[in-house]
């Protein structure tokens, strides 16, 4: 028998992964469908063009979804209220196991030997303040602009590099991480070293930049984190970074994470895209195979130049 199949997309706000949870209630249950981004797609079969029957079925399914959402909300709130207790119990259990493992090893009388991987991961964690260098004042009316010297700029880039290498070498821990997750890890490291001067998702210029280091309300370093999705997206990312920086910003970085397996090809495409950008002025060389340095200019002022470092790293894939 020939009929009609209608798919209805019901939008929702929130994390769609919650809809994969099996609810303990047997009274409410989800209608059959699938989650596509932030929509629930539900299909309806009909042999007749009976709009009232379909409308009624849609209304019933929406009510069932709303009931499920309310139950999910109650479950999540209850879980969050108990989260501190659960965390303390997990930490105590883990601490107990670690102590037991150490006692076992000590009882064997055999010294511990570090693995090769553990020995190669080194991240500097000596707390220090950003060195702010101001030009010499030649006239009383001149207001010098603060900037960071090249060695501090290089130090910041090195810390980001070390953190990204940890991600490369530990795929199981970072396989499901997205841009904001990786950005937050980098921010934690920068704040550990530069005494809380690094912020994320901070308004600057015409938008919110991923990483921003400030000193006395002056920007010293601006950076964006992006996953490699092609030449156009990289060009858009550079445009985004340029739109975020102000006329006073001079030290910037673009941190690109590659989840493709052809990293060599990706590096060629990245360098080619950067050199073709309308604001590109000069190539300043590279410190490593995946770290490149350039001189760019502003879109609205070709004489105002700033430094752009591009750091490319592999991240684990599923």
ZAMARGU-4260 file (C-alpha; in steps of 0.2 Angstrom, whole numbers, plus 5000, padded with zeros to 4 digits):
<rodrens>
0) 5000/5000/5000 | 5007/5017/4995 | 5006/5031/5008 | 5015/5046/5014 | 5029/5048/5027
5) 5031/5064/5035 | 5047/5069/5046 | 5044/5083/5059 | 5059/5092/5066 | 5056/5098/5084
10) 5070/5110/5090 | 5077/5110/5108 | 5090/5119/5118 | 5103/5110/5128 | 5115/5095/5126
15) 5107/5082/5114 | 5118/5068/5122 | 5106/5068/5137 | 5092/5061/5126 | 5102/5045/5124
20) 5100/5042/5143 | 5088/5028/5148 | 5076/5036/5161 | 5072/5026/5176 | 5053/5030/5174
25) 5042/5017/5165 | 5028/5029/5163 | 5036/5042/5152 | 5046/5036/5137 | 5053/5045/5122
30) 5044/5044/5105 | 5054/5035/5092 | 5065/5046/5082 | 5083/5052/5081 | 5093/5067/5087
35) 5100/5078/5073 | 5111/5093/5080 | 5098/5102/5091 | 5082/5094/5084 | 5072/5079/5087
40) 5067/5071/5070 | 5051/5060/5071 | 5043/5051/5057 | 5024/5048/5054 | 5016/5036/5042
45) 4999/5039/5035 | 4989/5030/5021 | 4976/5044/5020 | 4979/5063/5020 | 4972/5065/5037
50) 4980/5081/5044 | 4971/5080/5061 | 4978/5063/5065 | 4995/5068/5061 | 4993/5084/5071
55) 4987/5075/5086 | 5001/5062/5085 | 5014/5077/5084 | 5006/5085/5099 | 5006/5069/5109
60) 5025/5066/5105 | 5029/5084/5110 | 5020/5081/5127 | 5030/5065/5129 | 5046/5074/5126
65) 5042/5088/5138 | 5038/5075/5151 | 5055/5067/5148 | 5064/5083/5149 | 5056/5087/5166
70) 5062/5070/5172 | 5079/5073/5165 | 5080/5090/5174 | 5075/5083/5191 | 5088/5069/5189
75) 5102/5081/5184 | 5098/5093/5198 | 5098/5079/5211 | 5115/5072/5204 | 5123/5090/5204
80) 5117/5092/5223 | 5126/5076/5227 | 5141/5079/5216 | 5153/5086/5229 | 5150/5070/5240
85) 5153/5059/5225 | 5169/5068/5221 | 5176/5067/5238 | 5172/5048/5239 | 5180/5045/5222
90) 5196/5055/5227 | 5197/5045/5244 | 5195/5029/5234 | 5209/5034/5222 | 5220/5040/5235
95) 5218/5024/5245 | 5223/5014/5229 | 5238/5024/5225 | 5245/5022/5243 | 5241/5003/5242
100) 5251/5002/5226 | 5266/5012/5233 | 5266/5001/5248 | 5266/4986/5237 | 5281/4992/5226
105) 5291/4997/5242 | 5288/4980/5249 | 5296/4972/5234 | 5312/4982/5236 | 5313/4986/5218
110) 5316/5005/5213 | 5303/5013/5202 | 5308/5016/5184 | 5300/5030/5174 | 5293/5026/5157
115) 5301/5035/5141 | 5284/5044/5138 | 5284/5051/5156 | 5302/5057/5155 | 5299/5067/5138
120) 5284/5077/5144 | 5291/5093/5152 | 5281/5109/5156 | 5289/5124/5164 | 5279/5129/5180
125) 5289/5143/5187 | 5277/5157/5192 | 5283/5174/5185 | 5276/5190/5180 | 5275/5196/5162
130) 5289/5208/5158 | 5282/5224/5151 | 5294/5234/5140 | 5289/5252/5136 | 5298/5263/5124
135) 5308/5278/5130 | 5298/5293/5133 | 5305/5308/5122 | 5292/5320/5125 | 5280/5324/5139
140) 5265/5322/5128 | 5269/5305/5122 | 5261/5290/5130 | 5271/5274/5127 | 5262/5258/5123
145) 5267/5243/5133 | 5273/5227/5124 | 5281/5211/5128 | 5299/5208/5123 | 5303/5194/5110
150) 5309/5182/5123 | 5293/5182/5133 | 5283/5180/5117 | 5293/5165/5113 | 5291/5158/5131
155) 5272/5159/5129 | 5272/5150/5113 | 5284/5137/5120 | 5272/5134/5134 | 5257/5132/5122
160) 5268/5120/5112 | 5273/5109/5127 | 5254/5108/5132 | 5249/5103/5114 | 5263/5090/5114
165) 5255/5082/5130 | 5239/5081/5120 | 5248/5073/5105 | 5256/5060/5116 | 5241/5055/5127
170) 5227/5051/5114 | 5215/5042/5126 | 5214/5057/5137 | 5210/5070/5124 | 5201/5060/5110
175) 5184/5068/5114 | 5189/5086/5118 | 5183/5101/5108 | 5190/5118/5105 | 5184/5126/5121
180) 5191/5111/5131 | 5208/5112/5124 | 5208/5131/5126 | 5204/5129/5144 | 5218/5118/5147
185) 5230/5130/5139 | 5223/5144/5150 | 5226/5134/5165 | 5244/5132/5161 | 5246/5151/5156
190) 5238/5156/5173 | 5249/5144/5182 | 5264/5153/5176 | 5259/5171/5173 | 5249/5173/5189
195) 5231/5174/5183 | 5233/5187/5169 | 5226/5175/5155 | 5208/5175/5151 | 5197/5166/5139
200) 5182/5171/5129 | 5186/5189/5132 | 5178/5204/5123 | 5192/5213/5113 | 5190/5222/5097
205) 5174/5216/5088 | 5172/5200/5097 | 5177/5187/5110 | 5195/5180/5108 | 5200/5163/5115
210) 5215/5168/5124 | 5220/5185/5130 | 5235/5191/5141 | 5233/5208/5149 | 5244/5219/5160
215) 5236/5234/5168 | 5222/5234/5156 | 5233/5233/5141 | 5233/5218/5129 | 5250/5209/5127
220) 5245/5193/5119 | 5230/5188/5109 | 5227/5170/5102 | 5213/5159/5094 | 5211/5140/5094
225) 5204/5131/5079 | 5203/5114/5071 | 5209/5112/5054 | 5194/5111/5042 | 5201/5118/5026
230) 5209/5133/5018 | 5193/5144/5018 | 5190/5140/5037 | 5208/5145/5040 | 5207/5161/5031
235) 5191/5165/5041 | 5200/5161/5057 | 5214/5174/5052 | 5200/5187/5048 | 5192/5183/5065
240) 5208/5186/5074 | 5212/5202/5065 | 5194/5208/5069 | 5197/5204/5088 | 5214/5213/5090
245) 5214/5232/5092 | 5226/5245/5085 | 5238/5243/5100 | 5239/5224/5099 | 5256/5217/5092
250) 5258/5199/5098 | 5246/5186/5092 | 5245/5167/5088 | 5234/5155/5079 | 5234/5138/5087
255) 5228/5125/5074 | 5223/5107/5079 | 5223/5094/5065 | 5212/5079/5066 | 5216/5073/5048
260) 5229/5060/5046 | 5238/5069/5032 | 5248/5082/5043 | 5261/5085/5030 | 5248/5090/5017
265) 5239/5100/5030 | 5255/5110/5034 | 5258/5114/5015 | 5240/5120/5014 | 5241/5131/5030
270) 5257/5140/5024 | 5250/5142/5006 | 5234/5150/5014 | 5243/5162/5025 | 5254/5169/5012
275) 5239/5172/5000 | 5230/5182/5014 | 5227/5200/5009 | 5235/5206/5026 | 5251/5195/5024
280) 5267/5205/5024 | 5282/5195/5028 | 5287/5177/5032 | 5299/5177/5047 | 5304/5159/5047
285) 5299/5144/5058 | 5306/5138/5074 | 5300/5120/5071 | 5292/5110/5057 | 5274/5114/5064
290) 5277/5132/5071 | 5278/5147/5059 | 5280/5165/5061 | 5274/5180/5050 | 5271/5198/5050
295) 5254/5204/5046 | 5245/5221/5045 | 5228/5227/5050 | 5214/5227/5037 | 5210/5246/5040
300) 5228/5251/5042 | 5242/5244/5031 | 5256/5253/5040 | 5251/5245/5057 | 5259/5228/5058
305) 5258/5214/5071 | 5266/5197/5073 | 5257/5181/5070 | 5263/5164/5075 | 5254/5149/5069
310) 5256/5133/5079 | 5250/5117/5071 | 5247/5101/5082 | 5240/5083/5079 | 5226/5078/5090
315) 5219/5060/5093 | 5205/5054/5081 | 5192/5041/5085
</rodrens>
